[in-house]
Amino acid sequence: MIGAGGVRSQSELMRRLEGAGHHVSQSTVSRDLEAIGARKLVDDTGSARYVVEEARPIEERDLAETLAEHVTGSAASANLLVLHTGPGAAHVVALALDRAGLKGIAGTVAGDDTILVVAAEGVGGADLARLLEAIGDA
């Protein structure tokens, strides 16, 4: 929604998400905008809208907060870890994982409420689960 360039306020984003079937609070929208690096930009006409900045690293404590807030469950298999979130939150967690640059994670794929975390060579899904659990406990 933000990538399309038309979101001008958090309340507008909340209405659009509601229209798409995602029930979110203003505080969640605010935290998620921060987590994905969104900021307001004033264009040439003087109108403000949200844009997403280029990828920037995320601190481990911010990753821990994102995991604690959004991840509701997980399952490991071979070199994969599946993370479950509430509706519409998978992209926030996947982006946080990607920006954290954790060794052992080759990449992520996010759906609406599920993330597939692919382990790097020599790392298993259970290893990733333990790594994320340790980050959450730190």
C-alpha positions as CSV (number, residue, x, y, z in Angstrom):
1,M,0.0,0.0,0.0
2,I,2.8,2.4,0.8
3,G,4.8,1.3,-2.2
4,A,2.0,2.5,-4.4
5,G,2.6,6.0,-3.1
6,G,-0.8,7.1,-1.9
7,V,-0.8,6.7,1.9
8,R,-0.8,10.1,3.5
9,S,-1.5,9.3,7.2
10,Q,-1.6,6.5,9.7
11,S,-5.4,6.8,9.9
12,E,-5.6,6.4,6.1
13,L,-3.4,3.3,6.2
14,M,-5.5,1.9,9.0
15,R,-8.7,2.4,6.9
16,R,-7.1,0.7,3.9
17,L,-5.9,-2.2,6.0
18,E,-9.3,-2.5,7.6
19,G,-10.8,-2.6,4.1
20,A,-8.4,-5.4,3.2
21,G,-9.6,-7.4,6.2
22,H,-6.7,-6.5,8.6
23,H,-7.7,-5.2,12.0
24,V,-4.9,-3.1,13.5
25,S,-4.5,-0.5,16.1
26,Q,-2.8,2.9,15.6
27,S,0.1,1.9,17.9
28,T,0.7,-1.2,15.8
29,V,0.7,0.8,12.6
30,S,3.1,3.3,14.1
31,R,5.5,0.6,15.2
32,D,5.3,-1.3,11.9
33,L,5.9,1.9,9.9
34,E,9.0,2.4,12.0
35,A,10.1,-1.3,11.6
36,I,9.9,-1.1,7.8
37,G,11.7,2.2,7.6
38,A,8.7,4.2,6.4
39,R,8.8,8.0,6.7
40,K,6.8,11.0,5.5
41,L,8.0,12.8,2.5
42,V,6.6,16.1,1.2
43,D,6.4,16.0,-2.6
44,D,6.7,18.9,-5.1
45,T,3.0,19.8,-4.6
46,G,3.4,20.1,-0.9
47,S,1.5,16.9,-0.1
48,A,2.9,14.5,2.5
49,R,2.9,10.8,1.9
50,Y,4.7,7.8,3.4
51,V,7.6,6.3,1.6
52,V,9.9,3.3,2.5
53,E,13.5,4.1,2.8
54,E,16.2,1.9,1.4
55,A,17.1,-1.1,3.5
56,R,18.8,-0.2,6.7
57,P,20.2,-2.5,9.4
58,I,18.0,-3.3,12.4
59,E,19.4,-3.6,16.0
60,E,19.1,-6.9,17.7
61,R,16.9,-5.5,20.5
62,D,14.5,-4.1,17.8
63,L,14.4,-7.5,16.2
64,A,13.6,-9.1,19.6
65,E,10.7,-6.6,20.1
66,T,9.4,-7.3,16.6
67,L,9.5,-11.1,17.2
68,A,7.9,-10.8,20.6
69,E,5.1,-8.6,19.3
70,H,4.2,-10.5,16.1
71,V,5.4,-14.2,16.2
72,T,2.7,-16.5,17.5
73,G,4.3,-19.9,16.7
74,S,7.0,-21.7,14.8
75,A,7.9,-25.1,13.3
76,A,11.3,-26.3,12.1
77,S,12.0,-28.8,9.4
78,A,15.4,-29.7,7.8
79,N,16.8,-26.3,6.7
80,L,13.6,-24.4,7.1
81,L,11.8,-22.5,9.8
82,V,8.2,-21.5,9.5
83,L,7.1,-18.6,11.6
84,H,3.4,-17.8,12.2
85,T,2.2,-14.3,12.9
86,G,-1.1,-12.5,13.2
87,P,-2.9,-11.5,10.0
88,G,-0.9,-9.0,7.9
89,A,2.2,-9.1,10.1
90,A,4.4,-11.5,8.3
91,H,6.1,-8.9,6.1
92,V,7.1,-6.9,9.1
93,V,8.8,-9.8,10.8
94,A,10.5,-11.0,7.5
95,L,11.8,-7.5,6.8
96,A,13.2,-7.3,10.3
97,L,14.9,-10.7,9.9
98,D,16.3,-9.6,6.5
99,R,17.6,-6.3,7.9
100,A,19.1,-8.0,11.0
101,G,21.6,-9.8,8.7
102,L,21.8,-12.8,11.0
103,K,24.4,-15.4,10.1
104,G,22.6,-18.6,9.4
105,I,19.7,-17.1,7.5
106,A,19.9,-17.3,3.7
107,G,16.6,-15.4,3.2
108,T,12.9,-15.1,4.0
109,V,9.6,-15.4,2.1
110,A,6.5,-13.7,3.7
111,G,2.9,-14.3,3.1
112,D,0.1,-12.7,5.0
113,D,0.6,-14.5,8.3
114,T,3.4,-17.0,7.7
115,I,7.1,-16.6,7.0
116,L,9.4,-19.2,5.5
117,V,12.9,-18.7,6.8
118,V,15.5,-20.5,4.8
119,A,18.7,-21.5,6.6
120,A,22.1,-20.9,5.2
121,E,24.3,-23.9,4.2
122,G,25.2,-26.0,7.2
123,V,22.4,-24.6,9.4
124,G,19.2,-26.3,10.2
125,G,15.7,-25.1,10.9
126,A,16.0,-26.1,14.5
127,D,19.2,-24.1,14.8
128,L,17.4,-21.0,13.5
129,A,14.6,-21.5,16.0
130,R,17.1,-21.6,18.8
131,L,18.9,-18.5,17.5
132,L,15.6,-16.5,17.4
133,E,14.6,-17.8,20.8
134,A,18.0,-16.7,22.2
135,I,17.5,-13.2,20.6
136,G,14.1,-13.0,22.2
137,D,15.5,-14.0,25.6
138,A,18.4,-11.5,25.5
